[in-house]
Amino acid sequence: MGRSMTRWITMVLLVTILTYKNTSGARCRFARSSASQGSCIFPCRCTNGCHTTTGQCINGGVCEDDQPSGHDFKWTGAACQEGNVAYAKSASQSIGDWGGSYPAGRAVDGDTNPHMGAGHCAHPDTDWGKNAWWMVDLKDTYNISRVIIYNKDSAHNRLDTFILSVGNTRERRTHKQCASHNGRVPAGGTVESQCRAIARYVSFRRNGSPDSYAAGLCEVVIIGHRHITCSNCPTTSTCDDIVGCDQCDQGKQQPDCTEDCEPGTYGKNCEEDCGHCKDGRPCDITDGHCTTGCETWYTSAICKSYISTPRLASSDKPDVDRISSSSVTVRWPSARNITSGEETHYFYTVWIKAEGGSYKDMSRQPHTSSTGRFEAHITGLQFNTHYSVKVEPYRQQNELSEAGTSTGVTTFKTLCIAPDIPTVETVTVSTQAGSNKGYIDVIWKELKSSGCDNIVAVVIYYKRQSSATWKKVPINKVTDTKVTLQSVSYDEYDVKLTATNNENITSTSSIVNPNFLPSKSVLYTCYCVP
């Protein structure tokens, strides 16, 4: 590939980058630097960067040099936006014997070398007796002020007579003449024409000369700026005919506030990106709300709030306490990665499994806590059993839920169940001769543990009904089944029997009435204490 072709491709790629308009994102007014225009309306034409709102040169910079280089062309005007608007644009021409060898695009490649053999001149030609023509598409409507044409260094008389016309369609016959030239142009020289017009297309045509069937165009420079009207700017906005309105109403885009926002953008000057609307639909261009609702895991009117996946770490092992034979209380910290303001979409599942079994969902808790810690009281467990517990956070939207990362695992063992309730078979009373005291005999069934541990203590408690203080009488052997309470003063008494296993779980007897009374009326009543 030749150097000239390589340069042409490089130039086209550069211009493509600089003029690319990203319709999927909100548009800025001015690019920050000349390196890339991105989705901005205007490119930066300053040497050290641009103010993104006003386009003014910053950091002591000035307007950049313009094309063609080496001829003192510079960008000028507001925000350096006035200059050669023809550079690297799409061009076409009449093609005869020579036109195909010297394509139209060479007249806008930024190189003014007048030698045809250098490969930078266009050569429109046609049949004898007809007029050669050349045309450039500026790709937008521009305010044009003047046109400079660079002549070739051989057969230079082929630029002696021509007409310049402008229009807004590709149909050259509809173009209106804006300037003409009739006179010699020196070999390798230039001719400048005042062509004040508002147009997208500029066409050149040879005219009134015997050799008007051909022309040599080594560069065509068209000085102008983007055409902008101020009639649609809000009354609170200021406007410049080069860079347009400084502000547009909701749903309208700069520079002239005539066009609606591109799909995917909204708001003043279309500076905001739409959220994640359902099915990829665009949002309302004025306020950004999604008329079809939000994509999954997005919420709010503009669908920009993301319900992120919650996380708990393996080191966040749950705490367990209040362990009984059938229940436990589980506590854990708040999950990470919770979206602020969307707490109602987050929940926790407490998973518990018995040793050798599989995890079961034992409790679900909402993410509502003022302390940053959460708890669940789990019931229905088996006594004397080893368990594992973990907590898993999840997010939920409508009927859809998705789990995040869970805590590590905590193990615990449930307690034994309480001993069987003691059965008091008889409570009898008798008098003590020559005394105002008597005896109370308490007989009960032999106590056996029905749980996982042994009975370690049997205790008789009794007290006068008029007193709040219980007297405690430990039984020496847990296998005993009888005790006699001696020297008991005549009165009405309460009696109870308790059995305790080695996990300190206690059961109490039921109510039993005495079989008979002593000669002095005494009533003994046994109460069961749960």
C-alpha positions as CSV (number, residue, x, y, z in Angstrom):
1,M,0.0,0.0,0.0
2,G,1.4,3.4,-1.0
3,R,2.2,6.2,1.4
4,S,-0.6,8.4,-0.1
5,M,-3.2,5.7,0.4
6,T,-2.0,5.0,3.9
7,R,-2.3,8.6,4.8
8,W,-5.8,8.8,3.3
9,I,-7.0,5.8,5.3
10,T,-5.5,7.2,8.4
11,M,-7.2,10.6,7.8
12,V,-10.6,9.0,7.2
13,L,-10.3,6.9,10.4
14,L,-9.3,10.0,12.4
15,V,-12.3,12.0,11.1
16,T,-14.6,9.1,11.8
17,I,-13.4,9.0,15.4
18,L,-13.8,12.8,15.8
19,T,-17.3,12.9,14.4
20,Y,-18.7,9.8,15.9
21,K,-21.9,10.4,17.8
22,N,-22.7,7.9,20.5
23,T,-26.5,7.8,20.6
24,S,-26.5,5.4,23.5
25,G,-25.2,8.0,25.9
26,A,-26.0,11.5,27.0
27,R,-24.3,14.1,24.9
28,C,-21.8,16.7,26.2
29,R,-21.7,20.1,24.5
30,F,-17.9,20.3,23.9
31,A,-15.3,17.6,23.9
32,R,-12.7,17.9,26.6
33,S,-9.8,17.6,24.2
34,S,-9.1,17.3,20.5
35,A,-8.1,13.6,21.0
36,S,-11.7,12.4,20.7
37,Q,-15.1,14.0,20.2
38,G,-17.0,11.0,21.6
39,S,-20.7,11.8,22.0
40,C,-20.1,15.6,22.3
41,I,-21.8,17.9,19.9
42,F,-18.8,20.0,19.1
43,P,-15.2,18.8,18.9
44,C,-12.5,20.6,20.9
45,R,-10.4,22.8,18.6
46,C,-8.0,24.1,21.3
47,T,-4.3,23.2,21.8
48,N,-4.6,22.5,25.6
49,G,-8.2,21.3,26.0
50,C,-11.6,22.9,26.1
51,H,-14.2,23.9,28.7
52,T,-16.9,21.3,28.2
53,T,-19.7,23.8,28.6
54,T,-18.5,26.9,26.8
55,G,-15.9,25.4,24.5
56,Q,-13.4,28.1,25.5
57,C,-9.7,27.2,25.4
58,I,-8.3,26.4,28.8
59,N,-4.8,25.9,30.3
60,G,-3.5,28.8,28.3
61,G,-4.3,27.1,25.0
62,V,-5.3,28.8,21.7
63,C,-7.2,27.7,18.6
64,E,-5.6,24.8,16.8
65,D,-4.1,24.9,13.3
66,D,-6.6,24.0,10.6
67,Q,-6.2,22.0,7.4
68,P,-4.5,22.2,5.0
69,S,-1.5,22.4,7.2
70,G,1.4,24.8,6.5
71,H,-0.8,27.6,5.2
72,D,-1.6,29.5,8.3
73,F,-5.1,28.2,8.5
74,K,-6.4,28.2,12.1
75,W,-9.7,27.5,13.7
76,T,-11.4,30.8,14.7
77,G,-14.6,32.2,16.0
78,A,-16.6,31.2,19.0
79,A,-15.0,28.2,20.7
80,C,-12.7,27.9,17.7
81,Q,-15.5,26.4,15.6
82,E,-15.1,28.3,12.4
83,G,-12.7,26.9,9.8
84,N,-12.3,24.5,6.9
85,V,-15.5,22.5,6.9
86,A,-14.6,20.6,3.7
87,Y,-11.6,18.7,5.0
88,A,-12.0,14.9,4.7
89,K,-15.6,15.1,3.7
90,S,-17.1,12.9,1.0
91,A,-16.6,14.3,-2.6
92,S,-17.6,13.2,-6.0
93,Q,-16.8,14.4,-9.6
94,S,-17.4,13.8,-13.3
95,I,-15.2,11.0,-14.6
96,G,-13.8,10.8,-18.1
97,D,-10.4,9.6,-19.2
98,W,-8.6,11.0,-16.2
99,G,-11.1,11.4,-13.4
100,G,-10.9,7.8,-12.3
101,S,-7.2,8.0,-11.8
102,Y,-7.3,11.2,-9.7
103,P,-10.4,10.7,-7.4
104,A,-12.5,13.6,-6.0
105,G,-11.4,13.0,-2.3
106,R,-7.9,14.1,-3.1
107,A,-9.2,17.7,-3.2
108,V,-10.1,17.6,0.5
109,D,-7.2,15.5,1.9
110,G,-5.4,18.5,3.5
111,D,-2.4,18.4,1.1
112,T,-1.9,21.3,-1.4
113,N,1.0,19.7,-3.4
114,P,0.3,21.0,-6.9
115,H,2.1,18.2,-8.7
116,M,-0.5,15.7,-10.1
117,G,2.0,12.9,-9.8
118,A,2.2,13.4,-6.0
119,G,-1.3,12.0,-5.7
120,H,-3.0,14.8,-3.9
121,C,-5.0,16.5,-6.7
122,A,-8.5,15.6,-8.0
123,H,-9.0,15.7,-11.8
124,P,-12.7,15.9,-12.8
125,D,-13.1,15.5,-16.5
126,T,-15.8,14.6,-19.1
127,D,-16.4,14.5,-22.8
128,W,-15.2,17.2,-25.1
129,G,-17.8,20.0,-25.2
130,K,-19.2,19.3,-21.8
131,N,-18.4,20.9,-18.4
132,A,-16.4,19.0,-15.8
133,W,-17.8,19.2,-12.3
134,W,-16.8,18.4,-8.7
135,M,-19.0,18.3,-5.5
136,V,-18.4,17.9,-1.8
137,D,-21.0,16.8,0.9
138,L,-20.3,18.7,4.1
139,K,-22.5,16.2,6.0
140,D,-24.4,19.0,7.8
141,T,-25.7,22.5,7.0
142,Y,-23.0,25.2,7.3
143,N,-22.8,28.9,7.2
144,I,-20.3,29.3,4.3
145,S,-18.3,32.5,3.9
146,R,-15.6,31.8,1.3
147,V,-14.0,29.1,-0.9
148,I,-10.2,28.8,-1.7
149,I,-9.1,26.5,-4.5
150,Y,-5.5,25.4,-5.1
151,N,-4.4,25.0,-8.7
152,K,-2.1,22.4,-10.1
153,D,1.3,23.2,-11.5
154,S,0.6,21.9,-15.1
155,A,-2.1,22.8,-17.6
156,H,-3.0,25.4,-15.0
157,N,-5.4,27.2,-17.4
158,R,-8.0,24.5,-16.5
159,L,-9.0,26.6,-13.6
160,D,-9.5,29.8,-15.5
161,T,-13.3,29.8,-15.6
162,F,-15.7,28.1,-13.1
163,I,-18.9,28.6,-11.2
164,L,-19.5,27.7,-7.5
165,S,-23.0,26.7,-6.5
166,V,-24.6,25.5,-3.2
167,G,-27.6,23.4,-2.2
168,N,-29.0,21.0,0.3
169,T,-29.5,18.0,-1.9
170,R,-27.2,15.9,-4.1
171,E,-29.0,17.1,-7.2
172,R,-26.6,19.6,-8.7
173,R,-29.2,21.1,-11.0
174,T,-31.0,22.4,-7.9
175,H,-28.0,24.2,-6.6
176,K,-27.9,28.0,-6.6
177,Q,-24.8,29.9,-7.9
178,C,-22.9,31.7,-5.1
179,A,-19.7,32.7,-6.9
180,S,-17.9,32.6,-10.2
181,H,-14.4,33.2,-11.5
182,N,-13.1,34.3,-14.9
183,G,-9.4,34.8,-15.2
184,R,-6.0,33.3,-15.0
185,V,-4.9,31.3,-11.9
186,P,-1.2,30.9,-11.7
187,A,0.4,27.5,-11.8
188,G,0.3,26.1,-8.2
189,G,-1.6,29.3,-7.2
190,T,-4.9,29.9,-5.5
191,V,-8.2,31.6,-6.2
192,E,-10.5,32.7,-3.4
193,S,-14.2,33.3,-4.0
194,Q,-16.7,34.9,-1.6
195,C,-19.5,32.5,-1.4
196,R,-21.9,33.5,1.4
197,A,-24.5,30.8,1.7
198,I,-26.2,28.3,4.0
199,A,-25.9,24.9,2.5
200,R,-24.8,21.3,2.9
201,Y,-23.4,20.7,-0.6
202,V,-20.9,22.9,-2.5
203,S,-20.4,22.2,-6.3
204,F,-17.8,23.3,-8.7
205,R,-18.3,23.5,-12.5
206,R,-16.1,24.6,-15.3
207,N,-17.7,27.1,-17.6
208,G,-17.1,29.2,-20.8
209,S,-13.8,27.8,-21.9
210,P,-12.8,25.5,-24.7
211,D,-11.1,23.2,-22.2
212,S,-13.9,23.2,-19.7
213,Y,-14.1,19.5,-20.0
214,A,-11.4,19.1,-17.4
215,A,-10.1,20.8,-14.2
216,G,-7.3,20.3,-11.7
217,L,-8.2,20.7,-8.0
218,C,-5.3,20.2,-5.7
219,E,-7.3,21.4,-2.6
220,V,-10.7,22.9,-2.0
221,V,-11.0,24.8,1.3
222,I,-14.4,25.9,2.4
223,I,-14.4,28.3,5.3
224,G,-17.6,28.3,7.5
225,H,-19.2,27.1,10.6
226,R,-22.2,24.9,11.5
227,H,-25.5,26.6,10.8
228,I,-27.5,27.2,13.9
229,T,-30.6,29.3,14.5
230,C,-31.5,30.7,17.8
231,S,-35.3,30.9,17.4
232,N,-36.0,27.7,19.5
233,C,-33.7,28.6,22.4
234,P,-35.5,29.1,25.8
235,T,-36.0,32.7,26.8
236,T,-33.5,32.1,29.7
237,S,-30.9,30.9,27.3
238,T,-28.2,32.8,25.5
239,C,-27.4,31.9,21.9
240,D,-24.5,32.2,19.4
241,D,-24.9,31.5,15.7
242,I,-21.8,29.4,15.8
243,V,-22.3,27.3,18.9
244,G,-26.0,27.7,19.5
245,C,-28.1,27.8,22.7
246,D,-26.3,27.4,26.0
247,Q,-29.4,25.7,27.4
248,C,-32.4,23.7,26.0
249,D,-35.7,22.8,27.6
250,Q,-36.3,19.3,28.9
251,G,-36.3,16.8,26.1
252,K,-34.5,19.0,23.5
253,Q,-30.9,18.8,22.5
254,Q,-28.3,21.4,21.6
255,P,-27.1,23.2,19.7
256,D,-30.3,24.8,18.5
257,C,-33.0,23.0,20.7
258,T,-34.9,21.9,17.6
259,E,-34.4,18.2,17.9
260,D,-35.7,15.8,20.5
261,C,-33.3,13.8,22.6
262,E,-31.7,10.8,21.0
263,P,-33.2,7.5,22.2
264,G,-31.5,6.6,25.5
265,T,-31.1,10.2,26.7
266,Y,-33.4,12.8,28.4
267,G,-33.6,16.0,30.4
268,K,-32.2,19.5,29.8
269,N,-29.8,19.4,26.9
270,C,-30.3,15.6,26.8
271,E,-27.5,15.4,29.2
272,E,-28.9,12.5,31.2
273,D,-28.7,8.8,30.3
274,C,-31.9,6.8,30.5
275,G,-32.0,4.1,33.2
276,H,-32.6,0.4,32.6
277,C,-36.0,0.4,31.1
278,K,-37.8,-2.9,30.6
279,D,-37.1,-4.7,27.2
280,G,-34.5,-2.0,26.3
281,R,-37.2,0.6,25.6
282,P,-36.2,4.3,25.7
283,C,-37.3,6.4,28.6
284,D,-39.4,9.6,28.5
285,I,-37.2,12.3,27.0
286,T,-38.4,15.0,29.5
287,D,-38.1,13.4,32.9
288,G,-36.5,10.0,32.2
289,H,-39.2,7.8,33.6
290,C,-39.6,4.3,32.1
291,T,-43.1,3.8,30.8
292,T,-42.7,0.0,30.5
293,G,-41.2,-0.5,33.9
294,C,-37.7,-1.5,34.8
295,E,-35.4,-4.3,33.9
296,T,-34.9,-7.0,36.5
297,W,-33.1,-5.8,39.6
298,Y,-33.6,-2.1,38.8
299,T,-36.1,0.1,40.5
300,S,-37.2,3.7,41.0
301,A,-39.2,5.8,38.5
302,I,-36.1,6.2,36.2
303,C,-34.8,2.7,36.8
304,K,-31.4,3.7,37.9
305,S,-31.3,2.2,41.4
306,Y,-29.8,-1.2,41.2
307,I,-30.8,-3.9,43.7
308,S,-27.3,-5.3,44.1
309,T,-26.5,-8.9,45.2
310,P,-26.1,-9.0,49.0
311,R,-23.0,-10.6,50.5
312,L,-22.0,-12.1,53.8
313,A,-18.5,-13.4,54.4
314,S,-17.5,-16.8,55.5
315,S,-16.0,-15.1,58.6
316,D,-19.5,-13.8,59.5
317,K,-20.5,-16.9,61.4
318,P,-23.8,-16.6,63.2
319,D,-24.0,-16.5,67.0
320,V,-26.2,-18.9,68.8
321,D,-27.7,-18.7,72.3
322,R,-30.8,-19.5,74.3
323,I,-30.3,-23.1,73.3
324,S,-32.9,-25.5,74.7
325,S,-33.9,-29.1,73.9
326,S,-36.0,-27.9,70.9
327,S,-35.0,-24.3,70.1
328,V,-32.2,-21.9,69.5
329,T,-31.8,-18.1,68.9
330,V,-29.6,-17.2,65.9
331,R,-28.0,-13.8,65.4
332,W,-26.0,-12.4,62.5
333,P,-24.6,-9.1,61.1
334,S,-26.0,-7.0,58.2
335,A,-25.1,-8.2,54.7
336,R,-22.7,-6.1,52.7
337,N,-23.5,-4.5,49.3
338,I,-27.1,-3.5,50.3
339,T,-28.3,-0.7,48.0
340,S,-29.2,2.4,50.1
341,G,-32.9,3.2,49.9
342,E,-33.8,-0.3,48.6
343,E,-33.7,-2.2,51.9
344,T,-37.2,-3.6,51.5
345,H,-35.9,-5.8,48.6
346,Y,-33.5,-7.7,50.9
347,F,-34.1,-10.7,53.2
348,Y,-32.3,-13.5,55.0
349,T,-32.8,-17.2,55.2
350,V,-31.6,-19.2,58.2
351,W,-30.5,-22.7,57.1
352,I,-30.2,-25.4,59.7
353,K,-29.3,-29.1,59.3
354,A,-29.0,-31.9,61.8
355,E,-25.8,-33.9,61.8
356,G,-25.9,-36.2,58.8
357,G,-28.9,-34.5,57.3
358,S,-29.5,-31.7,54.8
359,Y,-30.1,-28.0,55.2
360,K,-33.7,-26.8,55.7
361,D,-35.1,-23.3,55.5
362,M,-36.0,-22.7,59.1
363,S,-36.7,-18.9,59.0
364,R,-36.9,-15.9,56.7
365,Q,-36.3,-12.4,58.0
366,P,-36.6,-9.0,56.3
367,H,-33.7,-6.7,56.2
368,T,-35.1,-4.3,58.8
369,S,-32.9,-3.4,61.7
370,S,-31.9,-0.2,63.4
371,T,-28.9,-1.8,65.1
372,G,-27.3,-3.5,62.0
373,R,-27.8,-7.0,63.6
374,F,-30.6,-9.5,63.1
375,E,-31.9,-12.5,64.9
376,A,-34.4,-15.4,64.5
377,H,-35.7,-17.8,67.2
378,I,-35.8,-21.3,65.7
379,T,-38.1,-23.9,67.2
380,G,-39.0,-27.5,66.3
381,L,-35.5,-29.0,66.8
382,Q,-34.8,-32.5,68.2
383,F,-33.3,-32.8,71.7
384,N,-29.7,-33.8,72.3
385,T,-28.8,-33.3,68.6
386,H,-25.8,-31.7,66.8
387,Y,-26.8,-29.0,64.3
388,S,-25.1,-26.7,61.8
389,V,-26.5,-23.2,61.0
390,K,-25.7,-20.6,58.4
391,V,-27.5,-17.5,57.1
392,E,-27.9,-16.6,53.5
393,P,-28.9,-13.1,52.3
394,Y,-31.0,-12.8,49.2
395,R,-32.6,-10.0,47.1
396,Q,-36.2,-10.1,45.9
397,Q,-38.2,-8.2,43.3
398,N,-41.8,-9.1,42.6
399,E,-41.8,-12.9,42.3
400,L,-38.1,-13.2,41.6
401,S,-35.5,-13.9,44.2
402,E,-31.8,-14.5,44.1
403,A,-29.4,-15.6,46.8
404,G,-26.2,-13.9,47.7
405,T,-23.1,-15.3,49.5
406,S,-23.8,-16.8,52.9
407,T,-22.1,-16.8,56.3
408,G,-19.8,-19.4,57.5
409,V,-21.2,-22.3,59.5
410,T,-21.8,-22.4,63.3
411,T,-22.4,-25.7,65.1
412,F,-24.3,-26.3,68.3
413,K,-26.1,-29.1,70.3
414,T,-29.6,-29.0,71.6
415,L,-30.1,-29.8,75.3
416,C,-31.8,-32.9,76.7
417,I,-35.5,-32.8,77.4
418,A,-36.8,-32.3,81.0
419,P,-37.1,-35.4,83.2
420,D,-40.6,-37.0,83.5
421,I,-42.8,-35.1,85.8
422,P,-42.6,-36.7,89.2
423,T,-45.8,-38.5,90.4
424,V,-46.6,-38.1,94.1
425,E,-48.6,-41.1,95.1
426,T,-49.6,-40.1,98.7
427,V,-49.1,-37.3,101.1
428,T,-50.1,-38.3,104.7
429,V,-50.0,-36.5,107.9
430,S,-49.9,-37.7,111.5
431,T,-49.6,-36.2,115.0
432,Q,-46.6,-36.3,117.3
433,A,-47.7,-37.5,120.8
434,G,-47.5,-34.8,123.5
435,S,-46.7,-32.1,121.0
436,N,-48.3,-29.6,118.8
437,K,-46.2,-30.9,116.0
438,G,-46.8,-33.7,113.5
439,Y,-45.4,-35.6,110.5
440,I,-45.8,-35.4,106.8
441,D,-45.0,-38.5,104.8
442,V,-44.5,-38.0,101.0
443,I,-44.4,-41.1,98.8
444,W,-43.7,-41.0,95.0
445,K,-43.0,-43.2,92.1
446,E,-39.4,-44.1,91.4
447,L,-37.9,-41.4,89.1
448,K,-36.4,-42.3,85.8
449,S,-34.9,-40.1,83.1
450,S,-36.8,-40.2,79.8
451,G,-34.3,-37.9,78.1
452,C,-30.6,-38.2,77.4
453,D,-29.1,-37.5,80.8
454,N,-29.5,-38.9,84.4
455,I,-31.4,-37.5,87.3
456,V,-29.0,-36.0,89.7
457,A,-31.2,-34.4,92.3
458,V,-34.6,-35.0,93.9
459,V,-35.9,-32.3,96.3
460,I,-39.0,-31.9,98.5
461,Y,-40.1,-28.3,99.1
462,Y,-42.7,-27.3,101.7
463,K,-43.9,-24.1,103.2
464,R,-46.7,-22.7,105.3
465,Q,-49.3,-21.2,103.0
466,S,-49.0,-18.0,105.0
467,S,-45.3,-17.8,104.2
468,A,-43.4,-16.9,101.1
469,T,-40.3,-19.0,102.1
470,W,-39.9,-22.6,100.9
471,K,-38.0,-25.1,103.0
472,K,-35.8,-27.4,101.0
473,V,-35.3,-31.0,101.9
474,P,-32.8,-32.8,99.5
475,I,-33.4,-36.5,99.1
476,N,-30.2,-38.5,99.7
477,K,-30.7,-41.0,96.9
478,V,-32.4,-40.2,93.7
479,T,-33.8,-43.8,93.7
480,D,-35.6,-43.2,97.0
481,T,-39.4,-43.0,96.8
482,K,-40.3,-41.7,100.4
483,V,-39.5,-39.0,102.8
484,T,-40.9,-38.1,106.2
485,L,-41.0,-34.4,107.2
486,Q,-40.8,-34.4,111.1
487,S,-41.7,-31.9,113.8
488,V,-44.0,-29.9,111.5
489,S,-46.1,-27.4,113.3
490,Y,-49.8,-27.6,112.9
491,D,-50.7,-25.3,110.0
492,E,-51.8,-25.5,106.3
493,Y,-48.9,-26.3,104.1
494,D,-47.9,-26.4,100.4
495,V,-45.7,-29.3,99.3
496,K,-43.9,-29.9,96.0
497,L,-41.4,-32.4,94.6
498,T,-38.8,-31.6,91.9
499,A,-36.5,-33.8,89.8
500,T,-33.4,-32.3,88.1
501,N,-31.1,-33.9,85.5
502,N,-27.4,-33.2,85.0
503,E,-28.2,-30.5,82.4
504,N,-29.9,-28.7,85.3
505,I,-33.4,-29.2,83.7
506,T,-36.0,-29.5,86.4
507,S,-39.6,-31.0,86.4
508,T,-42.1,-30.7,89.2
509,S,-44.9,-32.9,90.6
510,S,-48.6,-32.5,90.2
511,I,-51.1,-31.6,93.0
512,V,-51.8,-34.3,95.6
513,N,-54.2,-34.0,98.7
514,P,-53.4,-35.7,102.0
515,N,-55.2,-38.9,102.9
516,F,-56.3,-37.8,106.3
517,L,-55.9,-35.0,108.8
518,P,-54.5,-35.0,112.3
519,S,-56.8,-34.4,115.3
520,K,-56.2,-30.7,115.0
521,S,-57.4,-29.7,111.6
522,V,-54.4,-29.3,109.3
523,L,-54.7,-29.1,105.5
524,Y,-51.7,-30.0,103.3
525,T,-51.9,-29.0,99.6
526,C,-49.3,-29.9,97.0
527,Y,-48.8,-27.5,94.1
528,C,-47.1,-28.3,90.7
529,V,-44.6,-25.8,89.6
530,P,-44.0,-25.9,85.9
